[in-house]
Amino acid sequence: MKIIILGAGQVGSSLAENLAREANDVTVVDTNARLLQELQDRLDLRTVVGNATHPPVLERAGAQDAVMLIAVTNSDEANMIACQVAYTLYHTPTKIARVRAVEYLNHPQLFSPDALPVDVLISPEQLVTKYVKRLIEHPGALQVLDFAGGKVRLVAVRAYYGGPLVGQELRTLREHISGDHARVAAIFRRGKALIPEGSTVIEAGDEVFFVAARKNIRAVMGELRRLDKPVKRIILAGGGNIGKRLAQALESRYQVKIVERSPQRARAISQDLRRTIVLQGDAADEELLLEENIENTDVFCALTNDDEANILSGMLAKRLGARMVMSLINRAAYVDLVQESQDIDIAISPQQATIGTLLAHVRRGDVVMVHSLRRGAAEAIEAVAHGSSGTSKVVGRPIEDIKLPKGATIGCIVRGDQVLMAHHDLVIEPEDHVILFLVDKRRINEVERLFQVGVTFI
């Protein structure tokens, strides 16, 4: 697939890396020649130096026959104009734009073929807000991801000593939880992936990924770790777009405080928030945190634009007694360091959240959702089965007969309003939503081919 990526920043570079390694024809456009040279030294792709909104630059990038244009520059306006140019001059079939400003996002009528021809709108702030909200709703989870319109969730938890299922074989999960309500999709032990079998024994410290209907998540988590108390008190460090959005989403159910350094910004957001307490100050100020009873805080979430500030304030909050600490971190190297040190419970990467959403529109076959896991090494995928037993490699076949690539497992199937856990004799029907877990994303092409329909299917 011929794809043009506009912007070689962190999202653009990460996306280029993902797509180039999957044998796509990728061209990256940016005004920064040094960034482009670094990409070209590492990856098999083309680069073009220039302004992404200028027609001659897009022409040099191959816009005449590109299948997709993904605009992720640092400028909302440049991203929108580039989509307009690609639509008007080159009739590019799919145009994706990253737009951050709520002033644009609050007017969806702006984005249509008759106005700004953006086919897919990506808002990192919106994605991160939803992601953090799900984590707060499920205290103790490392990741919580939605599939099939929220009917199913994939949850990652760390197994603890004392969990009823720890030290037990996976096949006993049904005995612990009445009914067939969950399935373990993957286990990571000391950084290495294990494909779960019935005889697999869960050990303390394992990172366990399971799929379950939303109503059953808490029960499954209780089998793997001591259940954390529900969240009541939350402190958000940073009153930017994400901090403000998150406060608005949480303030009706929780006691929320925001710590914002800028007096002007603090005053402005305090007028828009109804029940949130807004404090003007530095979230890395020990005295301020102690005054605000950090030791009784259930969640401390550092959401400023400064990675170092988020890491330091998160570490301080943890040391002073906050029960769960999350920090927003943009640099991939910092994410890995923080996860390994365990000084901060959860490192939130906006790039990974954004890339997963973008990949869903790039995948072949009817892939409707992609979540990037374990810093991009693994993927969880929702694919829709089409066709018949004569035209499809999955329809009309029991799961045990489907030739999945090594390291891929089917977690569950959503059929209408039913959530069916995957078993060897479960037969896939047309229009089933299949939730798969892939521990080695290099095998993604094999999964895509499984869900492509043969030429005889109409």
MOZI-V315017 format. One record per backbone hydrogen bond with DSSP energy under -1.0 kcal/mol. CO is the residue of the C=O (numbers start at 0). NH is the residue of the N-H. Records with the same first field share a line. If there is no record, write none. Layout:
BEGIN
CO=NH / NH
END
This chain:
BEGIN
0=24
1=66 / 67
2=26
3=69
4=28
5=71
8=12
9=13
10=14
11=15
12=16
13=17
14=18
15=19
16=20
18=21 / 23
19=22
23=25
24=2
25=45
26=4
27=47
28=6
29=49
31=35
32=36
33=37
34=38
35=39
36=40
38=42
42=44
45=27
47=29
50=53
53=57
54=58
55=59
56=60
57=62
58=61
61=64
66=93
67=3
68=95
69=5
70=97
74=78
75=79
76=80
77=81
78=82
79=83
80=84
81=85
82=86
83=87
84=88
85=89 / 91
93=68
94=118 / 119
95=70
96=121
100=103 / 104
101=105
103=106
106=109
107=110
109=115
111=114
115=117
119=96
121=98
122=126
123=127
124=128
125=129
126=130
127=131
128=132
129=133
130=134
131=135
132=136
133=137
137=140
142=155
144=153
146=151
147=150
150=213
151=146
152=211
153=144
154=209
155=141 / 142
156=207
158=204
159=162
162=165
164=167
167=201
168=171
169=172
171=175
172=176
182=210
185=208
186=193
187=206
188=191
191=188
193=186
196=199
197=170
199=169
201=166
202=205
205=158
206=187
207=156
208=184 / 185
209=154
210=182
211=152
212=215
213=216
215=219
216=220
217=221
219=222
220=223 / 224
222=164
223=159
231=254
232=297 / 298
233=256
234=300
235=258
236=302
239=243
240=244
241=245
242=246
243=247
244=248
245=249
246=250
249=252 / 253
254=233
255=276
256=235
257=278
258=237
259=280
261=265
262=266
263=267
264=268
265=269
268=272
276=257
278=259
281=284
284=288
285=289
286=290
287=291
288=293
289=292
292=295
293=296
296=322
297=323
298=234
299=325
300=236
301=327
305=309
306=310
307=311
308=312
309=313
310=314
311=315
312=316
313=317
314=318
315=319
316=321
317=320
323=299
324=345
325=301
326=347
330=334
331=335
332=336
333=337
334=338
335=339
336=340
337=341
345=326
347=328
348=352
349=353
350=354
351=355
352=356
353=357
354=358
355=359
357=360
358=361 / 362
364=366
365=383
368=381
370=379
372=377
373=376
376=440
377=372
378=437
379=370
380=435
381=367 / 368
382=433
384=430
387=391
390=453
393=396
396=427
397=400
398=401
401=403
404=407
406=438
408=436
410=421
411=434
412=419
413=432
414=417
417=414
419=412
422=425
423=399
425=398
427=395
428=431
431=384
432=413
433=382
434=410
435=380
436=408
437=378
439=442
440=443
442=446
443=447
444=448
445=449
446=450
448=451
453=456
END
